[in-house]
């Protein structure tokens, strides 16, 4: 794989052996990882996610950028929710007058499919430039032009010669990968080629090895889903250790992104999200990196900070900051622990965020009874076992699924957690079953570091004290599944089901006050 030589990025099935279909337990997943999980499929699927959405979610954050979606008009509709989130982030950053993202469609018709859409794409790019005067343009190739054989690369070469601004291209055809997280790689690939490799100013030079700064400067790779409160917490902690911070590439200008090649270290906030860009900066510019933990929960935050500090000989400063922060936050959350301790939690999100948030709740005295991850790859393979060890060997259910609410509702019916923590789109399914819910991320809330630890504990305790709305919702609504479905194995439509059956047997043998077995 080469960012410089390849026009497109490989799907994560081949690059990371990622999978989106597994049902079983944390303990059984360890054994299954030795096989070929990436080839598992569902005989029935209720939902899915195209890689176009995360790709667009990242690239629309680039300031003063226009997006041209080459495909059917429906693909372009993905930008609606993304633009709303970007507007809110700009408000957070103190810029309420920021312009909404610009995104247009070539609106391919049946005639275009027959005769080709290259001319239409070129005209759309040029007209977008004339009408909106963006500082850069991003072109998305969707499924239709790829199937009919449009030569998008040649069109991009022509318009780059005509325009004075960077033109980025993202090849994000949904049919080429089942793993939606490939979209992150596509977005980074577009940024690297558009702002660095193919930029009219040429590549930034490598920073000389003997160019020493008074204070280290690090890149923090941000996520569109990480809000300003979390970015501020990261900056606060690293500044306290003696480290300066550049945050990008989301919401970062072309100049900031190009300057990221000159940093002393690149830091990942989410390994699943960041590894492609981090690998590029390391191989092409020699920028070392930390690609390990997500700073959610006290242990993960401690490890994350010490790993960063270790690159600069600042371990003592980091240890002092960690000790002071942990003492304060434990005092602050002490009043919430009686409400949380002994309760059970089920988590649903992108894999790494779900796992590290599970570790946070374990630190608050709760037990993880289930994790639904949107995909699975090697970044999370050891973390499931780690959670099991933290709760004295108690196993828990694992569902690797790109949504599939029919599996989720079945699992919740069987595990009956005291608290459900997931995305907004997941929480509605739990709420309709009468469960208290906490959103696993919102751009207005804190989740990272010590402020995040306190904020999550406070929110969870508040929800557990009063979730009468969800109880009433369950009495007056119902999920669209027949009662007989809840009597079946939740993973009945996944080809490999033995692991969950083993978990059922273990649960029956060690059953406590809660009913967790399949009837």
Secondary structure, 3 states (H helix, E strand, C coil): CCCCCCCCCCCHHHHCCCECEEEEEHHHHHHHCCCCHHHCCECCCCCCCCHHHHHHHHHCCCCCEEEEEECCHHHHCCHHHHHHHHHHHHHHCCCCCCCCCEEEECCCCHHHHHHCCHHHHHHHHHHHHHHHCCCEEEEEECHHHHHHCCCHHHHHHHHHHHCCCEEEEEECCHHHCCCCCHHHHHHHHHHHHHHHHCCCCCCCCCCCCCCCCCCEEEEEECCCCCCHHHHHHHHHHHHHHCEEEEEECCCCCHHHHHHHHHCCEEEECCHHHHHHHHHHHHHHHCCCEECCCCCCCHHHHHHHHHHHHHCCCCHHHHHHHHHHHHHHHHHHHHHHHHHHCCCEEEEEECHHHHHHHHHHHHHCCCEEEEEEECCECCCCCCHHHHHHHHCCCCCCEEEEECCCHHHHHHHHHHHCCCEEEECHHHHHHHHCCCCCEEECCCCCCCCCHHHHHHHHHHHHHHHHHCCHHHHHHHHHCCCCCCHHHHHCCCCCCECCCHHHHHHHHHHHHCCCCCCCCCC
